[in-house]
């Protein structure tokens, strides 16, 4: 009985489960080789660029005057404004008119703030030019004073910049063919006044200086005839001997009617 029970027990004992075979792993696709990335060079520090200032626009107008305009500078006559520039002088900034006098081959720089002080002006209006030409047709007015004093007065009129005053000098020192020749000093003043007057008339009327001179001489030819004149130096030498000045002058006398 015991043996049979033992067999029975053995028979009843369950069999150990056989170990399962591991499930096959899914094949993993091989990753493509990664291309080597070149290392970036280290960025250089960017240097601060200097600030570039925009160029200033050139000045074209100041005090009512503009570039390329013709003006009258009393001491030199007609000139043309080439530009308006800035300069630093003794730490102060100045604006200057750059004026060219072509005939004199000279360039002058005038502070814009001093144009009134130096007497710089615009060209005369046509009506004023006409008045100057009419002045030439008048009778010469010559003071009976020492030539040296009158010469100073003539020079002051020439350098005044007043076109009518300059015409008066031309009128008073003009000599026709029937009159005695001018002295050297008279001739110098006459030519200086004629040059100033003809240059301004030429620019205003848009003609050449030669044409302007012809117009001036035509006006002078219409002036009342003047009688024979005697140089003041001769008159003074008759009374006082040789004059210290050594300069001649003309004292005009109206021709007897």
C-alpha positions as MATLAB code, in Angstrom:
seq = 'XXXXXXXXXXXXXXXXXXXXXXXXXXXXXXXXXXXXXXXXXXXXXXXXXXXXXXXXXXXXXXXXXXXXXXXXXXXXXXXXXXXXXXXXXXXXXXXXXXXXXXXXXXXXXXXXXXXXXXXXXXXXXXXXXXXXXXXXXXXXXXXXXXXXXXXXXXXXXXXXXXXXXXXXXXXXXXXXXXXXXXXXXXXXXXXXXXXXXXXXXXXXXXXXXXXXXXXXXXXXXXXXXXXXXXXXXXXXXXXXXXXXXXXXXXXXXXXXX';
ca = [
       0.000    0.000    0.000;
       2.722    2.362    0.857;
       4.626    1.650   -2.382;
       1.546    2.220   -4.402;
       0.936    5.461   -2.644;
       4.487    6.493   -3.289;
       4.147    5.823   -6.961;
       0.981    7.668   -6.899;
       2.656   10.660   -5.393;
       5.397   10.595   -7.970;
       2.896   10.384  -10.698;
       0.981   13.274   -9.353;
       4.002   15.566   -9.206;
       3.879   18.030  -12.121;
       6.672   18.194  -14.623;
       8.888   21.222  -14.607;
       8.134   23.496  -17.587;
      10.812   23.513  -20.224;
      12.514   26.867  -20.534;
      11.241   28.946  -23.513;
      13.624   29.931  -26.236;
      14.198   33.675  -26.265;
      12.178   35.483  -28.914;
      14.331   36.660  -31.745;
      15.049   40.444  -31.539;
      13.905   42.606  -34.382;
      16.758   43.606  -36.585;
      17.710   47.229  -35.995;
      18.565   49.134  -39.141;
      22.093   50.375  -39.076;
      22.341   54.167  -38.774;
      24.156   55.860  -41.608;
      27.517   57.276  -40.647;
      27.259   60.883  -39.473;
      29.459   63.256  -41.475;
      31.989   64.984  -39.375;
      31.041   68.671  -38.883;
      33.937   71.039  -39.185;
      34.424   73.044  -36.090;
      33.533   76.769  -36.597;
      36.400   79.133  -36.019;
      36.007   81.333  -33.028;
      34.350   84.648  -33.968;
      36.740   87.582  -33.907;
      35.686   90.523  -31.813;
      34.195   93.205  -34.070;
      36.044   96.468  -33.717;
      33.816   99.485  -33.227;
      33.718  101.391  -36.508;
      34.308  105.133  -36.289;
      31.210  107.209  -36.817;
      31.311  108.802  -40.217;
      29.792  112.250  -40.291;
      27.778  113.190  -43.317;
      29.479  115.875  -45.395;
      28.025  119.305  -44.830;
      26.145  120.872  -47.669;
      28.085  123.776  -49.151;
      26.797  127.183  -48.183;
      25.188  129.009  -51.069;
      23.714  132.157  -49.534;
      24.492  134.573  -46.720;
      23.532  138.182  -45.955;
      21.474  138.343  -49.140;
      24.437  137.379  -51.332;
      24.765  134.031  -53.089;
      27.480  132.112  -54.917;
      28.257  133.019  -58.547;
      26.729  136.460  -57.993;
      28.559  139.588  -59.143;
      29.039  142.185  -56.418;
      30.802  145.519  -55.986;
      33.593  145.736  -53.414;
      34.374  149.457  -53.019;
      38.160  149.169  -52.897;
      38.424  146.817  -55.900;
      35.300  147.217  -58.003;
      33.260  144.393  -59.535;
      33.987  140.837  -58.409;
      32.250  137.469  -58.396;
      31.457  135.324  -55.342;
      32.980  131.909  -56.009;
      31.896  130.235  -52.775;
      31.073  130.668  -49.113;
      33.447  128.748  -46.880;
      34.073  128.168  -43.190;
      37.458  128.652  -41.572;
      38.637  128.362  -37.996;
      40.769  131.317  -36.997;
      42.127  131.610  -33.448;
      39.625  129.003  -32.260;
      36.645  130.826  -33.735;
      34.716  129.693  -36.790;
      34.203  132.292  -39.487;
      32.090  132.240  -42.618;
      33.810  133.932  -45.539;
      32.793  135.089  -48.989;
      35.438  134.034  -51.518;
      35.399  136.804  -54.135;
      37.364  136.668  -57.376;
      38.437  139.763  -59.291;
      39.299  138.340  -62.694;
      40.833  141.460  -64.219;
      43.047  142.065  -61.191;
      43.879  138.333  -60.895;
      43.068  138.515  -57.203;
      40.941  136.503  -54.765;
      39.612  138.167  -51.622;
      38.013  136.562  -48.545;
      35.500  138.731  -46.738;
      33.786  137.711  -43.454;
      30.056  137.420  -44.108;
      29.328  139.380  -40.937;
      31.310  142.397  -42.169;
      29.854  142.987  -45.631;
      27.999  146.097  -44.463;
      31.083  147.405  -42.691;
      33.290  147.131  -45.784;
      30.555  148.509  -48.040;
      30.116  145.471  -50.275;
      26.935  145.834  -52.308;
      24.935  144.295  -55.116;
      25.212  145.552  -58.669;
      23.433  148.799  -59.436;
      19.936  148.649  -60.835;
      19.545  149.624  -64.515;
      17.823  152.868  -63.461;
      20.872  153.876  -61.400;
      23.204  153.015  -64.288;
      21.119  155.295  -66.498;
      21.493  158.075  -63.934;
      25.280  157.608  -63.947;
      25.338  157.888  -67.751;
      23.247  161.055  -67.550;
      25.756  162.466  -65.044;
      28.462  162.120  -67.686;
      26.516  164.486  -69.952;
      26.571  167.274  -67.379;
      28.988  170.157  -67.011;
      32.260  169.458  -65.212;
      32.342  170.803  -61.687;
      35.896  171.435  -60.615;
      36.695  173.188  -57.374;
      39.326  175.873  -57.471;
      41.446  174.301  -54.779;
      44.887  172.740  -54.571;
      45.236  169.693  -56.801;
      46.457  167.523  -53.933;
      43.201  168.160  -52.073;
      41.039  167.514  -55.115;
      42.985  164.359  -55.903;
      42.111  163.018  -52.459;
      38.452  163.821  -53.034;
      38.489  162.035  -56.393;
      40.152  158.985  -54.902;
      37.608  158.878  -52.074;
      34.770  158.944  -54.625;
      36.343  156.122  -56.645;
      36.695  153.935  -53.561;
      33.218  154.766  -52.259;
      31.599  152.206  -54.537;
      28.927  154.762  -55.489;
      28.451  154.492  -59.263;
      27.158  158.073  -59.595;
      30.109  159.474  -57.602;
      32.501  157.510  -59.834;
      30.744  158.931  -62.907;
      31.348  162.431  -61.517;
      35.095  161.755  -61.386;
      35.068  160.522  -64.992;
      33.124  163.608  -66.056;
      35.378  166.084  -64.229;
      38.678  164.573  -65.424;
      37.634  163.906  -69.020;
      39.494  165.857  -71.697;
      38.289  166.170  -75.286;
      40.659  166.390  -78.218;
      40.333  170.167  -78.238;
      41.462  170.439  -74.625;
      44.951  170.177  -73.137;
      46.115  166.693  -72.213;
      45.756  165.420  -68.687;
      48.679  165.398  -66.302;
      50.069  162.026  -65.232;
      48.241  162.025  -61.888;
      44.999  163.145  -63.533;
      45.296  160.397  -66.107;
      45.796  157.774  -63.415;
      42.662  158.819  -61.519;
      40.638  159.137  -64.719;
      41.562  155.633  -65.874;
      40.833  154.162  -62.437;
      37.386  155.754  -62.387;
      36.678  154.786  -66.011;
      37.666  151.183  -65.285;
      35.363  150.911  -62.242;
      32.462  152.485  -64.111;
      32.830  150.488  -67.331;
      33.143  147.141  -65.533;
      29.915  147.619  -63.612;
      28.010  148.879  -66.647;
      29.285  145.907  -68.668;
      28.032  143.358  -66.118;
      24.671  145.068  -65.588;
      23.980  145.465  -69.317;
      25.568  142.114  -70.303;
      28.007  143.702  -72.747;
      31.780  143.726  -73.067;
      33.913  146.306  -71.282;
      34.943  147.747  -74.637;
      31.304  148.354  -75.521;
      30.705  149.891  -72.092;
      33.641  152.295  -72.564;
      32.251  153.365  -75.943;
      28.892  154.076  -74.328;
      30.586  156.165  -71.621;
      32.591  158.129  -74.169;
      29.441  158.743  -76.205;
      27.793  160.254  -73.133;
      30.861  162.376  -72.396;
      30.815  163.697  -75.948;
      27.359  165.126  -75.282;
      28.559  167.201  -72.333;
      28.742  171.019  -72.742;
      31.943  172.181  -74.377;
      34.599  173.465  -72.035;
      37.059  176.174  -72.902;
      40.790  175.975  -72.846;
      42.099  174.990  -69.449;
      45.302  175.731  -67.686;
      47.095  173.324  -65.399;
      46.987  174.343  -61.770;
      50.664  173.587  -61.367;
      51.444  176.168  -64.045;
      49.164  178.692  -62.380;
      50.789  178.124  -59.020;
      54.282  178.298  -60.466;
      53.457  181.707  -61.954;
      52.559  183.013  -58.492;
      54.744  180.998  -56.148;
      57.402  179.367  -58.260;
      57.889  175.604  -58.277;
      55.251  173.798  -56.250;
      56.353  171.155  -53.755;
      53.801  168.696  -55.045;
      55.084  168.628  -58.584;
      51.617  167.499  -59.710;
      49.528  169.246  -62.319;
      45.830  169.799  -62.223;
      43.174  171.323  -64.397;
      40.905  174.122  -63.328;
      38.028  174.111  -65.811;
      36.615  177.374  -67.005;
      33.304  177.642  -68.773;
      33.596  178.859  -72.333;
      32.272  182.367  -72.766;
      28.887  182.346  -74.301;
];
